[in-house]
Amino acid sequence: MNIYQKLEAFVVKTFKTTLEIFLEALRMSPNAQGYVSGSISELILKNNLQDLGFEVKRIREKWEGKKHSQHLGDFYFRKNTQNPWFVLESKGVKSNTEHWNKL
């Protein structure tokens, strides 16, 4: 299955619609575009860290039970099993700009 077929199958299964409707809905929603853009940034960051030899674990968005107060981020990462884990938050330029300029 090529990438187009994979995307189409995902959209049909997940959203119960066509690619055309999905694309139109995505174009109409800046919030959805921002969420997808953030997910893309996180995935690229995760892949790059792994390529550099880091072990990377995703911190779930919906945490069950009490979450450590300082573990607000996207990933735990470390260089090897002897090193401590660090917490990493991936932020986009757009979100930071909006915050700093009170947009």
Salt bridges, closest charged atoms under 4 A:
GLU42 OE1 - ARG58 NH2 2.96
GLU55 OE2 - LYS57 NZ 3.88
GLU55 OE1 - ARG78 NE 2.91
GLU61 OE2 - ARG58 NH2 3.49
ASP74 OD1 - ARG58 NH1 3.74
GLU89 OE2 - LYS91 NZ 3.78
GLU98 OE2 - LYS94 NZ 2.66
